[in-house]
Amino acid sequence: MNFPAKKSLGQHFMTDPNMIRKIITAIAPRAGEHILEIGPGRGALTDRLLQSGCRLSAVEMDTALAAYWKDKEKRKPDFRCVEGNILRQNWQEFFPLDKVVGNIPYNISRDLMYKIFDYHTGIPQAFLLVQREFAEKLCSDPGKAAYGILSVLTQILAEVRILFSVPPAVFSPPPRVDSALIHLRFKSVDIDLSLLKHCVQTAFMQRRKKLRNSLHGVYSSALEKDFEWDSRADLLAADRYRELLELLCRFHAGK
């Protein structure tokens, strides 16, 4: 398939058959599953996913590649390709889903995670190939430099693991950094996502201040003994942020 990589779209196509097999083994597609692939590109994963017998939906932003896959769609009853920007897509049109997979352009990784958060209740699992540094951020522990908003939100909504590193040499063109395959298994959590985002983002805007100061908009002296308000945003574990959110919801509901 002779489609040149476009720098403007952050394309790095996977070419190493051994690494492709390793990733497919990790994804473990099965007949009957419905999988959403983000950016099928030249089809490194796509063809093998289809061979598994799964039902595959794909979203491709590159017009030429989208035309190629839409033509192939005519001969594959369990395959559908949509041309478009995954960040602007209504993911509910693909539900119900079993898995989301994709070799993610580095320049959309952050925005894609927020999109996934918005639809997390309809996504049991995701396998995403991302920049290694970004993967480490999602898994980071409190007190570390990489620990931030995405770390907290990801760890509240999902169990996240780095499965293995992926070197630049398996891509064409090779990126300048290592990648990693991450596995997200989403939790069944009853949570006010908008309030969660607001609290975490507000706290980390002043990450070295005490929470009573950075979250002064939601802090109340009536809650003084119910939470460690003297802690800093970057030292508080994700589970404690969830407990904070539950505390705030109960408090405001009882007013």
KAPEGI-V267623 format. One record per pair of residues at least 4 apart in sequence whose C-alpha atoms are under 6 Angstrom apart, sorted by the first residue. I is the first residue (numbers start at 1). GAP is how many residues later the second one is. If there is no record, write none. Layout:
((I | GAP) (I | GAP))
This chain:
((5 | 6) (6 | 5) (10 | 95) (12 | 159) (12 | 160) (12 | 161) (13 | 158) (13 | 159) (14 | 156) (14 | 157) (15 | 155) (15 | 156) (16 | 154) (24 | 4) (30 | 22) (30 | 24) (31 | 21) (31 | 22) (31 | 23) (32 | 22) (33 | 21) (33 | 22) (33 | 65) (34 | 21) (34 | 22) (34 | 63) (34 | 64) (35 | 21) (35 | 63) (35 | 64) (35 | 65) (36 | 21) (36 | 22) (36 | 64) (37 | 21) (37 | 63) (37 | 64) (37 | 65) (38 | 20) (38 | 21) (38 | 64) (39 | 20) (39 | 21) (40 | 6) (43 | 4) (55 | 23) (56 | 23) (57 | 22) (57 | 23) (57 | 24) (58 | 23) (59 | 22) (59 | 23) (59 | 24) (60 | 6) (60 | 23) (60 | 24) (61 | 22) (61 | 23) (61 | 24) (62 | 4) (66 | 4) (66 | 17) (70 | 11) (73 | 6) (73 | 7) (98 | 26) (99 | 26) (99 | 27) (100 | 26) (101 | 25) (101 | 26) (101 | 27) (102 | 26) (103 | 26) (104 | 25) (104 | 26) (108 | 4) (116 | 4) (124 | 62) (125 | 59) (125 | 60) (126 | 57) (126 | 58) (127 | 55) (127 | 56) (128 | 53) (128 | 54) (129 | 51) (129 | 52) (130 | 49) (130 | 50) (131 | 48) (132 | 46) (132 | 47) (132 | 48) (136 | 4) (137 | 9) (137 | 14) (138 | 12) (138 | 13) (140 | 7) (142 | 5) (142 | 92) (142 | 93) (142 | 95) (143 | 91) (143 | 92) (147 | 4) (150 | 4) (152 | 86) (154 | 4) (156 | 82) (157 | 29) (157 | 30) (158 | 26) (158 | 27) (158 | 28) (158 | 29) (159 | 25) (159 | 26) (160 | 23) (160 | 24) (161 | 21) (161 | 22) (162 | 20) (163 | 18) (163 | 19) (164 | 16) (164 | 17) (165 | 14) (165 | 15) (166 | 13) (166 | 14) (167 | 11) (168 | 6) (168 | 7) (168 | 10) (169 | 5) (197 | 4) (198 | 4) (203 | 4) (203 | 11) (203 | 30) (204 | 29) (207 | 26) (207 | 27) (208 | 24) (209 | 23) (210 | 20) (210 | 21) (210 | 22) (211 | 4) (211 | 18) (211 | 20) (211 | 21) (212 | 4) (212 | 17) (215 | 4) (249 | 4))
